[in-house]
Amino acid sequence: MQKKLVVICLINFFIAAMMGLALRYSFISSINLNYRYLTHAHSHVAMLGWVYLMLFVLIVHYFVPEKKPVYNRLFWLTEFSVVGMMVSFPFQGYAVISITFSTLHILCSYYFAYLIWKHHKTKSIVTSKLLKASLLFMLLSTIGVWCLGPAVSMLGQASAFYQIAIQFFLHFQFNGWFLIAVITVFFHILGINNSKEFKLFFNFLIASTILTLALPIQWFAPHETLLWVNGIGVILQLFTLFFFLKIIKTKLLEVIKHHTKLIVYLISFSILCFLIKILLQVITLIPEFSEAVYTHRNFVIGFIHLLMLGVISGFLLSFIAKSNLVSYSKSLYIGIYSFILGFVLTELLLLIQGYKFYYGNGMISNYYLLLFIFSVFLPLGIFLLLFNIIKNSNHEAQTTKTS
């Protein structure tokens, strides 16, 4: 992997984390910024500047043997769009400038999907099918974005159409493009072979991803049929999880034997978060819990962070730690463990406070201060990882095997 590209991705991640920290500080003292606007900036930089671009780097690295100059140019153009959103969203929210940069990012993603579809080479049916599926979900998700304009002009931002369009985009970005792309890289690294179990896993994964869209639609356009559709999707997710664990079980034993404890811990952490994510979706089959998730913001934020920070970012960090970009010094260990600690503490606090809200038991003492303090560990961990990579000179001296 190219060091400078990974550094850019991590800088984006650090900035997104600092924006998140500012959002949590805003409940303690004024930050003189519009909370909603800053939230938009935080989410866009985290999704499109960190996860999207890191997946860009990994996919090109592992699946495009001939590194054409177009990929570097496209990366920097995409990063330009991210910086545009980074500086425009905090001050104007969704307006002409931020929408222009968002549109540029979508157009870049279309071109990226075209290039990867055309240039990717892999002897594995497993990674080929997963990679193509992730790209198709990325393209599918953008339909939601294109529907936002008509939704606002016809029915307004408070309409069910507008809210469903947003959920459509987020669902297929998170659960389709991001998650399946991460699994693609993970299966490639493990060397998963085609089998009957994989075919079942793949079919259940695709079907459950599509069907579970019914739950967020149900929140804004309630109908009993949607609950049944989501229920089927959730059951299929359990089968997906079963075959996922069955497929990787043997290969994980090899990982434990041949990799450092840090990488083993990171992969185990990510798999555990994936397991919890699916089990939480199973609980949404209980109508009362489903309603609680929708009406209590703590549960929503906690679930999004579970997927984005726990599952997806956990895997991405393990891929970086596995490369020769890092040196196994104190800064790496402290950075990774700081990130995980910040994630675990904030998730627990969000969960406990959500539980107290649900039962009408009020606030945890010093809740916002604790949330801010625990959140400090997230950007601290990212910064230490960045510091480790930038200071690592071993990468420059090695062959360009991973470049």
N, C-alpha and C positions, 0 to 999 in steps of 0.2 A: 504494500500500500504506500502511496505517496505521503510522506510525512506532513508536508505543508497542507495537504487537503484534509487530513485527519485533524490537524491542529485547528484549521478553520472551523470544522464541524464542532469541535470541543469548545472553541471560543463562543460560537453561537449558543451552545448548551449552557455555558457559564453565564452569558448575558440573559438568557431566558430564566435561569435559576435566580439571578439577581433581581430580575423583574418580579418573579414570584415572591422573593423575600420582601421587596418593596410593597407588594400587595398585602402581605401579612403585617408589615409594620404600619400600614395605613389604618389598621384597627386600633393601634396604640397611640399614634400621633399623625397629624396631617402631613402628606407628602406633596401637596400642591399639584397633584395630577389627577385627572379623571379616572376613577377606579375602573369603570367599564372599558374605557379606551386602553388602559394599561393591560387589562385582562386579555383584550384582543391581541395586543402586541406580544404578550407572554406566550399565549397559545400558538400563535403563528410562527414565532421564532423557534419554539420548542419542537413543533411538528415539522415545519418545513426547512428550518435552518439546521436542526440537529438530526432528527430521525431520517427525514427524506434524504438529506445530503450524505449522511453516513451510509445509508443503504445504497445510494448512488456509487460511492467509493467502493464499497464491498462487492457490489454486483459487477462493476467494471473489473475490479481486481481478480475475482474468482471465475468469471464467466466470459470475459472478452479477452482472448489471448493476444489479439493484435490491437495494441493501444493506440488508436488513431487520435490525432490532435483535436478532432472535433469534440472528444469527451472532455478534455481540459477546458476548451473554450465554453462548452455548455455548462460545466461546473461553475465557472466564474460568472457567467451570465445569470445562472440560477442564484448564486450567492449575492449578486448585485440586486436581484429582486427581493431577497431576504433582508438585506440591509435597508432597502427602501421601505419595507414593511416595518422594520425595526424602528426607524426614525419617524415614520409618519403616523402609525397607529396610536402611539401614546398621546398625540396632540390633536388628532382629528377623528379617531375611530374610523368607521367605514365612510370614506369620502373619496373624492376624485383621485388623489395621489395614492392612497393606500389600495384602492380598488385597482388602479392601473398596475401597481407592482404585483398585486395578487394575481391579476390576469396574466401578466408576464410569466409568473411562476407556473401557472397552469399550462401555458403554451410550451414552456420549457419541458414540463413533465410529459407532454404529448410527444415531443421530439425525442426525449429520452426513451420512452416506451418503444417508439419506432426503431431507434438505433439498437437497443438491446434485443428486440425481437429479430432484427436483421443480422446482427453480428455475434450474438451469443453462441458459444459452442460448448457442449458438454456431452460426454458419452453416457451420462446417467439419465435414464427416463424419469427418475425420481425428481432430480433438481430441475429438469426441463419443464415438467408438468407444473411443479410448484412455482417456478419463476414466471411462467406464462400466466398462471392463475393470479399471482400477485399483481402483475402489470394490468391485467384485465380489470381487476377490482379497483386499481388506481384510476383507470379511465372511467369506469362506471361511477365512481364516487363523485366525479366532477359534474355529473348531471345535476346533482343537488345544488352546486354553486351557480350553474347557469339558470336554475329555476328561481334564485333569490330575487333577481330584478323583476321578473313578471309577478312574483308573489307580492312584492312591496307595492308595485304600481297598481295591481288589481285589488288586493285585499288588505295590505298593510303588514307591518312587522308583528302585530299581535295575532295574525291569522294562523290557523292550523297549517295551512299550505306552507307558509314561511318557516314555521318551526320544524315541520316534517322535512323540508328541503335541507335544513341545517343538519338534522339527525341522519338523513340519508348520506350526506357527505361524510360526517364524522364516523358513522358506523362502518362504512366500507373503506375509509382511510385506516382506521384503527384495527378493525377485526379482519379486513381483507388485505389491503396493500401492505401495511406495516407488519402485521403479525405473520402473514404467510411469507413475506420476503425474509423476515428474520428466521423462520423455520427452514426456508430454502437454504440459507447460508449455513445454518446449524447442521442440517442433514448432509450438506456437501462436505463440511469439515469432518463429520462422523463417518462419512463414506457409506451412507445407507443405500442398500441395494433394493431393486424392484422386487416386490413380493405380493402375495395375496393380501397380507396384512397392510401393506402400504396402499394398495388400491382401495381397500375398505376405508383406511384412514383418510385418504384424499377425498373420496366421495362424501364421507360424513362431514369432513371439514368444510367443503364447498357448500353442501346443502344446509348445514347448521348456520354458517355465516349469513346466508341469504335469508333463512327463515327467522332468525332472531332479530332481524330488523323490525319485526312485527311489534316488539315491546315498546320501543320509543315512538312508533306510530300510534300505538294504543294510548299513550299518554296524551296525545293531542287530538286524536279522532277515535274515541273509545268505541269498541265493538267486540262482542264476545268471540267472534271468529278469530280476531287477532290474538287473543289469549291462547286459543287452541294452537294456532300456527306457531306462536312463540314456544309453547309447551313442547311441540314436536321438535322444534329447533334445539331446545335445551337438552332434550333426551338424546338427540343425535350428537350433541356436544359431549355428552358422557361417553358415548361410543368412540368419539374422536379422541378423547383423553385416554381411554383404555388402550386403543391401538397405538397412540403416540408413545405411551410408556412401554408398551410391549416391543415396539420397533427399536427404541433407543436403549433398552435395558442392557443388552450385551455390549453394545458399543460404549456405553458409559463406563463399564468396567475397564475398558482399554484407556479411556480418558483418565480415570483415577490412577492407573498404573504409570502412564507416560506424561502426565502434566503436573504442574505445580499445584499445591493445595489452594492457592489463591484462585486459579482458574476453575478448579473443581468446586470451590465454594461459590463462585460467581454463577456457574452453570446450575448448580443445585438451587441457589437462591432464585434464579429465573424460572426454573421448572416448578419450584414450590409456589411462586406467585401465579404461574399459569394454572396450576391446580386450584389455588384459592379463587382465582378469577372465575373459573368454570363452576366451582361449587357455589359461589355467590349467585351466579346466574340461575343455578338450580333452585335456590331459595326464592328467586323472583316468581316461581310458579305459585307461591303463596300470595294471593291478591293483596293482603294487608302489607306484606313486605314490599311488593312491587310499588304500591302507592307511597309507602314511606320513603323509598329510594327517590321517587320523583319529587316529593314535597320537601325533603330535607337535603339542603345543599351539601352538608357534610358528607353524606353518603355518595352523592354524585361526584364530588371532587375526589373523595377517597378511592372510588372505583376507577376513575380516569387515571389517577396517579398510580394505582396498582398495575394497570395495563401499560401505561406509558413509561413509568419509572422502574417498576418492578420487573415486568416481563420483557418489554421491548428494549429499554435502555440497559437492563441487566444483561441480556444477551449481547447487545452491541458492545458494552464494556468488556465482556469476556472475550469477544473477538479481537478487540484492541489489545487486551492484556496477553493474548496468545501470540501476537505479532512480535517482530523484533524492534518495534517502535519504542518499547518501554525497557527500562532497566529495573531489575528487581531490588530496589532500594527502599528505604523507609518511606519516602514520599509516595511511592506507589501503594504500599500496604496501607498507610494511614489514609491516603486519598480514597481508596476503594472502600475501606471499612467505615470511613466518615460518611461517605455517600449512603451506604447501606443503613448505618445507624440513623441518619437523618430521615431516610425513607420510613424505616420501621417505627420510629418514635412519632413522626407526624401522622402516619396512618393509624396508629393506635389511638392517638389523641382525637383525630377526626371521628373515628369509630365510636369511641366512648362518648364524645359530645353529641354525636348524632343519636346515640342510644338514649342519652339523657333528654334531648329535645323531644324524641318520639314519646317518651313516657312522662313528659311535662315536669322534669326534675330540675330545670334551670341550667345554669352554666357551671362548668368546672371553675374553681377558683383560679384566677390569673390565666384563664384559658388562652387569650390572644397573646399574652406575653410568652407563655410556654410554647405556643405554636411558632412564634417568631424565633425563639431561641433554638428550638429543635430544627427549624428550617435552615438555620445558619450552616449546619453540617453538610447540606446538599451542595451549595456553591463552593464551600471549602474543599470538599472531596474532588469536585471537578477541577478546581484550580490546581490542586496538588498533582492530579493526573496530568494536566497540561504542563505543569512545571517539570514533571518527570520526563515527558516526551521531548520537550524542547531542549532540556539539558542532556538528553541521551545522545552521545556522540557515536555509540556503537553502530547505530543504524546506518550512519553515513559511510562507515568503513566496510559494511557488509555488501554482499552482492545485491543486485537489483531484483532478486528473486521475488520479492513481495511488492515491488513497485509497479 
